[in-house]
Amino acid sequence: MTHGNAPATPRSTLVITAHAGDFVWRAGGAIALAASRGEKVTIACLTFGERGESAKAWREGKSLEEIKGIRREEAEKAAATLGAEVVFFDAGDYPLLATPELTDRLVAVHRQAQPDVVLTHPLDDPYNGDHPAAARMALDARVLAQAIGYPAPGEIIGAPPVFFFEPHQPEMCGFKPEVLLDITEVWETKRKAMECLAAQQHLWDYYTDLGKRRGVQLKRNAGPNLGLPHATYAEAYMRPYPQVTGELA
């Protein structure tokens, strides 16, 4: 909303991920779309994925600090490619543990970003406990950031809608694609961001194929008059909270 001649405040998206590569595979399209529209996107990356998602570097004999540096550089390049700002918490992975200090930092990020939407992991993942840990902290921090009495810097936030992005093993995580986001126009940007993550090159084709499959589902559910191109790419999301709307669409 604008007041007089005051410019509208750009929409803000906050992405909270457990590891350095998660935001690219799972929400790179949403990030690139938002950035392409001039929106602000902030990525809160809780760990570098240095212990659990950097097997190639460990096999090459790299030290822990070297691996953190590699993953940081990859994530920074990927975020820049997508048009987003990334903030690293270096909280340590495998396991990622919630602490009062980490919660405070997440509340501060919420209040600084003032998000219109929050993206994070689903609450279940039997293969990687860091992912639901990050999601739980994201939801908790969102609630605390709304509380005027919570002692953290910045203005309180509203109640931004939350979207869970698709996990690597959706069937095992109770994930159902309730929302399909058309990312066709920014697919090449997402692919370039994925290619920044050399530490997990084995996932490039996997997530390319997933984008195509979700694109097929999007077309099947979009109706006959949307005019979607033959080659369509999409990302899938779930909503933990109800959608608020004045019109069913």
N, C-alpha and C positions, 0 to 999 in steps of 0.2 A: 504494500500500500504506500502511496506517496502522499505527502502533505504539502500543498502549494506547489512550489517549484523544486522541492527537495527530491533528489534522485532516489529511486527505489533501491533498497538494500538488496544486494545479490543473494540468492538462495545459498544455503550452506549445507553441505553434506559432511557427516563425520563417519569415518570408516574405522572400526576397531578390529584389529587382527592379531592373532597369536604370534605368527612368524613372518619373516621378511617377504616371502613370496605369496602368502595367502591372498592378499588384496588383488593381486594381478590375475591369478587363475579364476577366482570366484566372483570378483566384482569389477574387473578392469573395464568392462563395457559400460557399466553404470557410471564409473568414475569419469571415463572419457566423454560420455554423453553430457554429464553435468558440466564438465570443464569447457566443452565446446559451446555451451550456452552461456558462458561467462559466469558460471556459478563457482563459489569457493568450495574446494574439497580438501579436507584435512584427514590424513591417515595417521592413526595412532597405532604404531607397530610395537607390540609389547616385547618381543624378543627378535633376535636375528635368525632364529632357527639354527643356531650354531651347533647344537648337540644332536638334535633329532632329524634335521632335514638338510644335512650337509655331508652326506656319506662320501661323495666324490673327493671333497677336500681332505677329509680325514684319511682316506686311503692314499692320498698324495703326500701324507706326512705333515700337513699344515698344523700349526699350533692353534690353540683356542682363539687367541687374539687375532691371528692372521685370518681365521675363518670368519670371525665377526666383521673384520674389515672388508673381506670379500663380499659378504652378504649385505653389508651396509651399502657398499658402492653399487651393487646390483639393484637393490631396492630404490636407491636414490635415482638411478637412471630410469628405472621403470616408472616411478612416480612422476618424474619430469616428462617422460614420454606421454603419460596419460593426462598431464596438466594439473597435477595435484601436489600439495605440500605433505611431506612425511615427517613425523616426529617419532624418534626412537626412544623407547623406555629402557631397553637393555635389562629387562627383568629376569632373564634366565629361563631357558626352556628345558623341557624333559627333566623334572616337571616345572611347569609354570604355576606358581603358588600365589594366591591372593594374600595381600598384606594391607594393613591400614594405610601405609605410605603410598602404595600403588593405587589404592582406591582414591586417596586424596588427589593424586596426580590426574587420574581419569576424570574426576569431578571438575578439576580446574580446566582440563581440555574441553569438556562439554560447555562450561561457562564461557570460555574464550571463543569457541567456534560458534556458539548459539545455533546449533544445527536445526534445519528444517526436516532432516531425515537422518537416521542412524542405520548403518549397515554393519552386521557382525555375523559370527558363526551361529549355527544352531546349538541348542542346549544339550544335545546328545551326540556322542561320537565314541564308540567302543574301541576305536583304533588309535585315538590320539586324545588324551585327556587335556592337553593344552587348549584345544579348540573350545570345548564347553566351559573350561575355566575362564577363558577370555570373554565368552558370551555372558557368563554369569556376572563377571565384573562390569561388563558394559551395561547390562541392565540395571545393576545396583547403582552404578555411578549416575546413570540417567535419572533415576529416582531421587538420589541425594542432591543432584545438581538443581532440582526443582524446589528443594526445601530451603526457605529463606533463613532458617536457623542453623543450617549446616555450615561449619566454619571453613569456608574455602573462598578464595578470591574471585571477583567477578560478579556479574549480575546473574540472578537465577534464570533458568531456562523454562520454556513451556513444556509440552509433552510431545516431542517429535515422534512421528511414527517410526517403528523399527522394522527392518527387513532382515531376515536370516538368509545369507547367501548359500548356495548349494555346496555341500561337503563332497569330499572325494568319493565316499561310498554312501550315496543317498539312501539306499534301501536299508542299510544297517543303522542309519542315524534317525530314522523316523521322518525323513524329509519328503514332503510332497510338494511338487511345483504348483503353488497356488497363484503365483504371479509370474508371467513371462514377459521379459523386457526385450524389446526389439533393439539390438545393438548393431544392426547391419551397417549403418552409416559410419560407425567408428570401429568396425571389426579390424581393419588393417592397423589402426592405432593400438588396439589391444594385442594383436599378434606381435607387433614390434616391441611392446612392453614385455610380453612373455619371453621374447628372444633376448631380453636383457638379463634373464635369469639363467645363466649358463650352469649354475650349480644344480639345477633341476631340469636339464634339457630333456630328460625322458618324459616330461609332462607337456611339452609343447604340442605334440600331435594329439595327445589324449584330450586336452582342453579345446583344441581346434575341432576335433570330432564331436565333443560334447556341445560346443556352440552350434554346430550344424544340426545335431539332433534336436536340440531345444528350438532351433529355428523352424524345423519341420513341425514341431508341436505348436509353435506360435501360429503358423499359417493355418493349421487345422482348426484352431480355436478362434481365429480372428474374424471369421465371416467372409463372404465372397466379394465384398466391395472395398476392401482395404487397399488393394493394388500393390501388394507386397512383391518384391522382385523374386525371381526364381531362386537365387542364392540368398537365403535369409539366415542370419545368426541371432541367437538370443541367449539370455541368462535367466535362470530360474531362481525364485525367491519364495520364502514363506513369511507370514505375518503372525507374530505372537499376540498382537493386540488387534481389536476390531478396527476395520476401516470406518472412518466417519465421512458421511457423504449426504448430500441432499438430492442425489439422483443415482439411480441404479444403472450402471453401465458396464 
